[in-house]
Amino acid sequence: MGGAASIETLDAAAVARCIAGMDGGLAKHEENFRQNGIDGALLKYLVNDDDEAIDTLTEIGVTSKLQQRRLIIKLHEAQSS
């Protein structure tokens, strides 16, 4: 989710595009993020609470614990860049 824009400014379409560009089996979740309107403001909130992030990811269909961890790591990386 790199780039110059801060995470909270991303709209749901931009977040979905970021997910689509991820490897490690994460790109397949693009539509889940798009359909659920996951935007940067929500991602910023999730960065601060890994348990909430896991609950939210499970709710939108990211059920693999490994993929949840990968996404959380990506969120933390995006927040710190």
Biopython code that builds the backbone (N, CA, C, O; Angstrom):
import numpy as np
from Bio.PDB.StructureBuilder import StructureBuilder

atoms = [
    (1, "MET", "N", (0.821, -1.182, 0.000)),
    (1, "MET", "CA", (0.000, 0.000, 0.000)),
    (1, "MET", "C", (0.864, 1.244, 0.000)),
    (1, "MET", "O", (0.477, 2.285, 0.531)),
    (2, "GLY", "N", (2.031, 1.128, -0.596)),
    (2, "GLY", "CA", (2.942, 2.252, -0.608)),
    (2, "GLY", "C", (2.408, 3.415, -1.412)),
    (2, "GLY", "O", (1.319, 3.348, -1.982)),
    (3, "GLY", "N", (3.172, 4.466, -1.453)),
    (3, "GLY", "CA", (2.782, 5.632, -2.208)),
    (3, "GLY", "C", (2.872, 6.868, -1.339)),
    (3, "GLY", "O", (3.111, 6.786, -0.134)),
    (4, "ALA", "N", (2.674, 8.025, -1.976)),
    (4, "ALA", "CA", (2.834, 9.289, -1.274)),
    (4, "ALA", "C", (1.636, 9.641, -0.407)),
    (4, "ALA", "O", (1.794, 10.317, 0.609)),
    (5, "ALA", "N", (0.442, 9.200, -0.784)),
    (5, "ALA", "CA", (-0.761, 9.554, -0.033)),
    (5, "ALA", "C", (-0.774, 8.840, 1.310)),
    (5, "ALA", "O", (-0.384, 7.678, 1.418)),
    (6, "SER", "N", (-1.235, 9.566, 2.339)),
    (6, "SER", "CA", (-1.353, 8.910, 3.634)),
    (6, "SER", "C", (-2.549, 7.964, 3.605)),
    (6, "SER", "O", (-3.505, 8.169, 2.857)),
    (7, "ILE", "N", (-2.479, 6.950, 4.413)),
    (7, "ILE", "CA", (-3.457, 5.868, 4.375)),
    (7, "ILE", "C", (-4.889, 6.364, 4.556)),
    (7, "ILE", "O", (-5.800, 5.876, 3.886)),
    (8, "GLU", "N", (-5.100, 7.330, 5.455)),
    (8, "GLU", "CA", (-6.469, 7.760, 5.747)),
    (8, "GLU", "C", (-7.121, 8.538, 4.606)),
    (8, "GLU", "O", (-8.336, 8.735, 4.611)),
    (9, "THR", "N", (-6.336, 8.980, 3.634)),
    (9, "THR", "CA", (-6.912, 9.738, 2.518)),
    (9, "THR", "C", (-7.398, 8.841, 1.375)),
    (9, "THR", "O", (-8.020, 9.328, 0.431)),
    (10, "LEU", "N", (-7.123, 7.550, 1.451)),
    (10, "LEU", "CA", (-7.508, 6.635, 0.371)),
    (10, "LEU", "C", (-9.000, 6.336, 0.425)),
    (10, "LEU", "O", (-9.548, 6.034, 1.485)),
    (11, "ASP", "N", (-9.652, 6.425, -0.741)),
    (11, "ASP", "CA", (-11.051, 6.007, -0.795)),
    (11, "ASP", "C", (-11.108, 4.495, -1.011)),
    (11, "ASP", "O", (-10.074, 3.854, -1.197)),
    (12, "ALA", "N", (-12.303, 3.934, -0.986)),
    (12, "ALA", "CA", (-12.468, 2.478, -1.080)),
    (12, "ALA", "C", (-11.908, 1.928, -2.396)),
    (12, "ALA", "O", (-11.336, 0.838, -2.418)),
    (13, "ALA", "N", (-12.068, 2.671, -3.480)),
    (13, "ALA", "CA", (-11.546, 2.204, -4.774)),
    (13, "ALA", "C", (-10.019, 2.137, -4.745)),
    (13, "ALA", "O", (-9.429, 1.190, -5.267)),
    (14, "ALA", "N", (-9.385, 3.128, -4.144)),
    (14, "ALA", "CA", (-7.922, 3.140, -4.051)),
    (14, "ALA", "C", (-7.422, 1.998, -3.166)),
    (14, "ALA", "O", (-6.416, 1.362, -3.477)),
    (15, "VAL", "N", (-8.121, 1.744, -2.073)),
    (15, "VAL", "CA", (-7.742, 0.624, -1.203)),
    (15, "VAL", "C", (-7.870, -0.690, -1.977)),
    (15, "VAL", "O", (-6.983, -1.541, -1.907)),
    (16, "ALA", "N", (-8.961, -0.855, -2.708)),
    (16, "ALA", "CA", (-9.159, -2.083, -3.489)),
    (16, "ALA", "C", (-8.042, -2.245, -4.521)),
    (16, "ALA", "O", (-7.562, -3.357, -4.737)),
    (17, "ARG", "N", (-7.624, -1.148, -5.160)),
    (17, "ARG", "CA", (-6.519, -1.221, -6.132)),
    (17, "ARG", "C", (-5.224, -1.648, -5.435)),
    (17, "ARG", "O", (-4.447, -2.427, -5.987)),
    (18, "CYS", "N", (-5.000, -1.141, -4.237)),
    (18, "CYS", "CA", (-3.806, -1.539, -3.477)),
    (18, "CYS", "C", (-3.836, -3.031, -3.165)),
    (18, "CYS", "O", (-2.834, -3.729, -3.321)),
    (19, "ILE", "N", (-4.984, -3.504, -2.729)),
    (19, "ILE", "CA", (-5.133, -4.936, -2.426)),
    (19, "ILE", "C", (-4.901, -5.764, -3.684)),
    (19, "ILE", "O", (-4.258, -6.813, -3.632)),
    (20, "ALA", "N", (-5.425, -5.292, -4.816)),
    (20, "ALA", "CA", (-5.268, -6.018, -6.081)),
    (20, "ALA", "C", (-3.802, -6.168, -6.463)),
    (20, "ALA", "O", (-3.435, -7.138, -7.126)),
    (21, "GLY", "N", (-2.966, -5.231, -6.059)),
    (21, "GLY", "CA", (-1.553, -5.272, -6.401)),
    (21, "GLY", "C", (-0.690, -6.082, -5.450)),
    (21, "GLY", "O", (0.522, -6.178, -5.643)),
    (22, "MET", "N", (-1.295, -6.662, -4.433)),
    (22, "MET", "CA", (-0.525, -7.425, -3.446)),
    (22, "MET", "C", (-0.306, -8.860, -3.898)),
    (22, "MET", "O", (-1.110, -9.436, -4.631)),
    (23, "ASP", "N", (0.802, -9.413, -3.441)),
    (23, "ASP", "CA", (1.105, -10.809, -3.754)),
    (23, "ASP", "C", (0.787, -11.688, -2.550)),
    (23, "ASP", "O", (0.148, -11.238, -1.598)),
    (24, "GLY", "N", (1.221, -12.909, -2.592)),
    (24, "GLY", "CA", (1.021, -13.830, -1.474)),
    (24, "GLY", "C", (-0.422, -14.255, -1.282)),
    (24, "GLY", "O", (-0.828, -14.613, -0.177)),
    (25, "GLY", "N", (-1.207, -14.215, -2.372)),
    (25, "GLY", "CA", (-2.598, -14.637, -2.288)),
    (25, "GLY", "C", (-3.539, -13.568, -1.769)),
    (25, "GLY", "O", (-4.729, -13.831, -1.592)),
    (26, "LEU", "N", (-3.035, -12.364, -1.519)),
    (26, "LEU", "CA", (-3.870, -11.303, -0.962)),
    (26, "LEU", "C", (-4.738, -10.624, -2.011)),
    (26, "LEU", "O", (-5.821, -10.132, -1.691)),
    (27, "ALA", "N", (-4.281, -10.589, -3.260)),
    (27, "ALA", "CA", (-5.010, -9.879, -4.315)),
    (27, "ALA", "C", (-6.424, -10.413, -4.515)),
    (27, "ALA", "O", (-7.311, -9.681, -4.955)),
    (28, "LYS", "N", (-6.632, -11.678, -4.195)),
    (28, "LYS", "CA", (-7.963, -12.253, -4.404)),
    (28, "LYS", "C", (-9.023, -11.617, -3.501)),
    (28, "LYS", "O", (-10.217, -11.831, -3.707)),
    (29, "HIS", "N", (-8.602, -10.850, -2.518)),
    (29, "HIS", "CA", (-9.546, -10.217, -1.600)),
    (29, "HIS", "C", (-9.964, -8.812, -2.042)),
    (29, "HIS", "O", (-10.720, -8.135, -1.346)),
    (30, "GLU", "N", (-9.472, -8.387, -3.190)),
    (30, "GLU", "CA", (-9.800, -7.045, -3.690)),
    (30, "GLU", "C", (-11.306, -6.800, -3.689)),
    (30, "GLU", "O", (-11.762, -5.771, -3.191)),
    (31, "GLU", "N", (-12.074, -7.722, -4.231)),
    (31, "GLU", "CA", (-13.518, -7.528, -4.338)),
    (31, "GLU", "C", (-14.179, -7.443, -2.959)),
    (31, "GLU", "O", (-15.132, -6.686, -2.775)),
    (32, "ASN", "N", (-13.679, -8.212, -1.997)),
    (32, "ASN", "CA", (-14.218, -8.137, -0.627)),
    (32, "ASN", "C", (-14.054, -6.727, -0.063)),
    (32, "ASN", "O", (-14.975, -6.182, 0.544)),
    (33, "PHE", "N", (-12.875, -6.145, -0.270)),
    (33, "PHE", "CA", (-12.628, -4.791, 0.213)),
    (33, "PHE", "C", (-13.523, -3.796, -0.520)),
    (33, "PHE", "O", (-14.102, -2.904, 0.099)),
    (34, "ARG", "N", (-13.634, -3.949, -1.841)),
    (34, "ARG", "CA", (-14.444, -3.037, -2.651)),
    (34, "ARG", "C", (-15.921, -3.124, -2.244)),
    (34, "ARG", "O", (-16.555, -2.097, -2.003)),
    (35, "GLN", "N", (-16.465, -4.325, -2.168)),
    (35, "GLN", "CA", (-17.883, -4.506, -1.851)),
    (35, "GLN", "C", (-18.236, -3.986, -0.455)),
    (35, "GLN", "O", (-19.362, -3.548, -0.220)),
    (36, "ASN", "N", (-17.288, -4.033, 0.452)),
    (36, "ASN", "CA", (-17.553, -3.598, 1.818)),
    (36, "ASN", "C", (-17.156, -2.149, 2.073)),
    (36, "ASN", "O", (-17.271, -1.654, 3.195)),
    (37, "GLY", "N", (-16.690, -1.474, 1.032)),
    (37, "GLY", "CA", (-16.366, -0.061, 1.156)),
    (37, "GLY", "C", (-15.251, 0.239, 2.148)),
    (37, "GLY", "O", (-15.281, 1.260, 2.836)),
    (38, "ILE", "N", (-14.268, -0.653, 2.219)),
    (38, "ILE", "CA", (-13.154, -0.451, 3.146)),
    (38, "ILE", "C", (-12.279, 0.670, 2.608)),
    (38, "ILE", "O", (-11.636, 0.520, 1.570)),
    (39, "ASP", "N", (-12.256, 1.785, 3.311)),
    (39, "ASP", "CA", (-11.462, 2.927, 2.868)),
    (39, "ASP", "C", (-10.288, 3.164, 3.817)),
    (39, "ASP", "O", (-10.113, 2.445, 4.801)),
    (40, "GLY", "N", (-9.501, 4.170, 3.510)),
    (40, "GLY", "CA", (-8.315, 4.462, 4.300)),
    (40, "GLY", "C", (-8.602, 4.848, 5.735)),
    (40, "GLY", "O", (-7.826, 4.523, 6.633)),
    (41, "ALA", "N", (-9.727, 5.549, 5.964)),
    (41, "ALA", "CA", (-10.075, 5.938, 7.333)),
    (41, "ALA", "C", (-10.285, 4.703, 8.202)),
    (41, "ALA", "O", (-9.839, 4.664, 9.349)),
    (42, "LEU", "N", (-10.957, 3.702, 7.662)),
    (42, "LEU", "CA", (-11.161, 2.463, 8.420)),
    (42, "LEU", "C", (-9.836, 1.731, 8.597)),
    (42, "LEU", "O", (-9.556, 1.213, 9.678)),
    (43, "LEU", "N", (-9.022, 1.683, 7.552)),
    (43, "LEU", "CA", (-7.721, 1.021, 7.676)),
    (43, "LEU", "C", (-6.864, 1.676, 8.744)),
    (43, "LEU", "O", (-6.192, 0.986, 9.510)),
    (44, "LYS", "N", (-6.880, 3.008, 8.804)),
    (44, "LYS", "CA", (-6.098, 3.706, 9.831)),
    (44, "LYS", "C", (-6.563, 3.294, 11.225)),
    (44, "LYS", "O", (-5.748, 3.084, 12.123)),
    (45, "TYR", "N", (-7.856, 3.183, 11.396)),
    (45, "TYR", "CA", (-8.409, 2.730, 12.684)),
    (45, "TYR", "C", (-7.932, 1.306, 12.995)),
    (45, "TYR", "O", (-7.546, 1.012, 14.126)),
    (46, "LEU", "N", (-7.962, 0.433, 11.999)),
    (46, "LEU", "CA", (-7.594, -0.965, 12.209)),
    (46, "LEU", "C", (-6.121, -1.131, 12.556)),
    (46, "LEU", "O", (-5.751, -2.071, 13.261)),
    (47, "VAL", "N", (-5.268, -0.216, 12.063)),
    (47, "VAL", "CA", (-3.841, -0.286, 12.351)),
    (47, "VAL", "C", (-3.597, -0.210, 13.853)),
    (47, "VAL", "O", (-2.627, -0.773, 14.360)),
    (48, "ASN", "N", (-4.469, 0.480, 14.554)),
    (48, "ASN", "CA", (-4.282, 0.691, 15.983)),
    (48, "ASN", "C", (-4.814, -0.449, 16.850)),
    (48, "ASN", "O", (-4.643, -0.423, 18.068)),
    (49, "ASP", "N", (-5.450, -1.441, 16.247)),
    (49, "ASP", "CA", (-6.055, -2.521, 17.032)),
    (49, "ASP", "C", (-6.052, -3.808, 16.214)),
    (49, "ASP", "O", (-6.956, -4.051, 15.415)),
    (50, "ASP", "N", (-5.025, -4.625, 16.423)),
    (50, "ASP", "CA", (-4.890, -5.853, 15.638)),
    (50, "ASP", "C", (-6.080, -6.797, 15.831)),
    (50, "ASP", "O", (-6.500, -7.456, 14.881)),
    (51, "ASP", "N", (-6.623, -6.870, 17.039)),
    (51, "ASP", "CA", (-7.778, -7.752, 17.272)),
    (51, "ASP", "C", (-8.977, -7.285, 16.450)),
    (51, "ASP", "O", (-9.677, -8.100, 15.847)),
    (52, "GLU", "N", (-9.209, -5.992, 16.427)),
    (52, "GLU", "CA", (-10.303, -5.442, 15.620)),
    (52, "GLU", "C", (-10.043, -5.679, 14.136)),
    (52, "GLU", "O", (-10.965, -5.965, 13.372)),
    (53, "ALA", "N", (-8.782, -5.557, 13.737)),
    (53, "ALA", "CA", (-8.422, -5.808, 12.344)),
    (53, "ALA", "C", (-8.746, -7.249, 11.965)),
    (53, "ALA", "O", (-9.327, -7.497, 10.909)),
    (54, "ILE", "N", (-8.375, -8.193, 12.813)),
    (54, "ILE", "CA", (-8.653, -9.608, 12.531)),
    (54, "ILE", "C", (-10.151, -9.856, 12.462)),
    (54, "ILE", "O", (-10.621, -10.559, 11.568)),
    (55, "ASP", "N", (-10.903, -9.289, 13.391)),
    (55, "ASP", "CA", (-12.368, -9.446, 13.359)),
    (55, "ASP", "C", (-12.951, -8.889, 12.067)),
    (55, "ASP", "O", (-13.806, -9.520, 11.445)),
    (56, "THR", "N", (-12.493, -7.715, 11.666)),
    (56, "THR", "CA", (-13.005, -7.078, 10.450)),
    (56, "THR", "C", (-12.617, -7.879, 9.218)),
    (56, "THR", "O", (-13.447, -8.096, 8.334)),
    (57, "LEU", "N", (-11.376, -8.317, 9.148)),
    (57, "LEU", "CA", (-10.941, -9.110, 7.995)),
    (57, "LEU", "C", (-11.736, -10.410, 7.895)),
    (57, "LEU", "O", (-12.125, -10.818, 6.800)),
    (58, "THR", "N", (-11.976, -11.053, 9.022)),
    (58, "THR", "CA", (-12.779, -12.279, 9.021)),
    (58, "THR", "C", (-14.188, -11.989, 8.524)),
    (58, "THR", "O", (-14.746, -12.752, 7.737)),
    (59, "GLU", "N", (-14.758, -10.884, 8.988)),
    (59, "GLU", "CA", (-16.116, -10.510, 8.600)),
    (59, "GLU", "C", (-16.256, -10.278, 7.099)),
    (59, "GLU", "O", (-17.306, -10.565, 6.525)),
    (60, "ILE", "N", (-15.207, -9.761, 6.458)),
    (60, "ILE", "CA", (-15.309, -9.506, 5.012)),
    (60, "ILE", "C", (-14.804, -10.670, 4.172)),
    (60, "ILE", "O", (-14.747, -10.570, 2.947)),
    (61, "GLY", "N", (-14.434, -11.781, 4.824)),
    (61, "GLY", "CA", (-14.103, -12.981, 4.065)),
    (61, "GLY", "C", (-12.640, -13.362, 4.002)),
    (61, "GLY", "O", (-12.287, -14.326, 3.321)),
    (62, "VAL", "N", (-11.777, -12.633, 4.691)),
    (62, "VAL", "CA", (-10.362, -13.007, 4.756)),
    (62, "VAL", "C", (-10.222, -13.908, 5.977)),
    (62, "VAL", "O", (-9.968, -13.435, 7.085)),
    (63, "THR", "N", (-10.388, -15.201, 5.764)),
    (63, "THR", "CA", (-10.438, -16.138, 6.885)),
    (63, "THR", "C", (-9.105, -16.811, 7.192)),
    (63, "THR", "O", (-8.927, -17.354, 8.282)),
    (64, "SER", "N", (-8.175, -16.785, 6.255)),
    (64, "SER", "CA", (-6.864, -17.375, 6.494)),
    (64, "SER", "C", (-6.097, -16.517, 7.495)),
    (64, "SER", "O", (-5.901, -15.322, 7.273)),
    (65, "LYS", "N", (-5.668, -17.122, 8.588)),
    (65, "LYS", "CA", (-4.902, -16.398, 9.604)),
    (65, "LYS", "C", (-3.606, -15.839, 9.022)),
    (65, "LYS", "O", (-3.192, -14.734, 9.376)),
    (66, "LEU", "N", (-2.972, -16.589, 8.141)),
    (66, "LEU", "CA", (-1.738, -16.128, 7.515)),
    (66, "LEU", "C", (-2.003, -14.879, 6.668)),
    (66, "LEU", "O", (-1.247, -13.910, 6.739)),
    (67, "GLN", "N", (-3.060, -14.899, 5.877)),
    (67, "GLN", "CA", (-3.381, -13.733, 5.052)),
    (67, "GLN", "C", (-3.802, -12.550, 5.920)),
    (67, "GLN", "O", (-3.493, -11.405, 5.588)),
    (68, "GLN", "N", (-4.492, -12.802, 7.011)),
    (68, "GLN", "CA", (-4.839, -11.712, 7.933)),
    (68, "GLN", "C", (-3.572, -11.061, 8.471)),
    (68, "GLN", "O", (-3.467, -9.835, 8.500)),
    (69, "ARG", "N", (-2.614, -11.870, 8.895)),
    (69, "ARG", "CA", (-1.355, -11.342, 9.426)),
    (69, "ARG", "C", (-0.608, -10.545, 8.356)),
    (69, "ARG", "O", (-0.073, -9.472, 8.633)),
    (70, "ARG", "N", (-0.578, -11.078, 7.131)),
    (70, "ARG", "CA", (0.106, -10.362, 6.043)),
    (70, "ARG", "C", (-0.527, -9.000, 5.809)),
    (70, "ARG", "O", (0.173, -8.001, 5.642)),
    (71, "LEU", "N", (-1.846, -8.963, 5.798)),
    (71, "LEU", "CA", (-2.541, -7.686, 5.597)),
    (71, "LEU", "C", (-2.269, -6.719, 6.748)),
    (71, "LEU", "O", (-2.060, -5.528, 6.519)),
    (72, "ILE", "N", (-2.271, -7.216, 7.963)),
    (72, "ILE", "CA", (-1.997, -6.352, 9.116)),
    (72, "ILE", "C", (-0.571, -5.800, 9.036)),
    (72, "ILE", "O", (-0.342, -4.627, 9.329)),
    (73, "ILE", "N", (0.367, -6.629, 8.647)),
    (73, "ILE", "CA", (1.747, -6.163, 8.476)),
    (73, "ILE", "C", (1.804, -5.075, 7.412)),
    (73, "ILE", "O", (2.462, -4.052, 7.598)),
    (74, "LYS", "N", (1.116, -5.297, 6.298)),
    (74, "LYS", "CA", (1.072, -4.282, 5.227)),
    (74, "LYS", "C", (0.458, -2.982, 5.732)),
    (74, "LYS", "O", (0.922, -1.901, 5.369)),
    (75, "LEU", "N", (-0.571, -3.070, 6.557)),
    (75, "LEU", "CA", (-1.198, -1.870, 7.116)),
    (75, "LEU", "C", (-0.211, -1.099, 7.988)),
    (75, "LEU", "O", (-0.111, 0.125, 7.905)),
    (76, "HIS", "N", (0.514, -1.837, 8.825)),
    (76, "HIS", "CA", (1.501, -1.181, 9.692)),
    (76, "HIS", "C", (2.612, -0.541, 8.862)),
    (76, "HIS", "O", (3.071, 0.557, 9.176)),
    (77, "GLU", "N", (3.040, -1.223, 7.813)),
    (77, "GLU", "CA", (4.076, -0.659, 6.932)),
    (77, "GLU", "C", (3.566, 0.609, 6.252)),
    (77, "GLU", "O", (4.288, 1.603, 6.167)),
    (78, "ALA", "N", (2.326, 0.576, 5.771)),
    (78, "ALA", "CA", (1.759, 1.741, 5.098)),
    (78, "ALA", "C", (1.606, 2.910, 6.052)),
    (78, "ALA", "O", (1.823, 4.060, 5.671)),
    (79, "GLN", "N", (1.240, 2.625, 7.278)),
    (79, "GLN", "CA", (1.047, 3.680, 8.279)),
    (79, "GLN", "C", (2.370, 4.349, 8.630)),
    (79, "GLN", "O", (2.419, 5.556, 8.867)),
    (80, "SER", "N", (3.438, 3.563, 8.663)),
    (80, "SER", "CA", (4.735, 4.115, 9.082)),
    (80, "SER", "C", (5.518, 4.755, 7.937)),
    (80, "SER", "O", (6.554, 5.378, 8.168)),
    (81, "SER", "N", (5.029, 4.607, 6.702)),
    (81, "SER", "CA", (5.768, 5.199, 5.569)),
    (81, "SER", "C", (5.293, 6.586, 5.244)),
    (81, "SER", "O", (5.811, 7.216, 4.322)),
]
sb = StructureBuilder()
sb.init_structure("model")
sb.init_model(0)
sb.init_chain("A")
sb.init_seg("    ")
for serial, (resi, resn, name, xyz) in enumerate(atoms, 1):
    if name == "N":
        sb.init_residue(resn, " ", resi, " ")
    sb.init_atom(name, np.array(xyz, "f"), 0.0, 1.0, " ", f" {name:<3s}", serial, name[0])
structure = sb.get_structure()
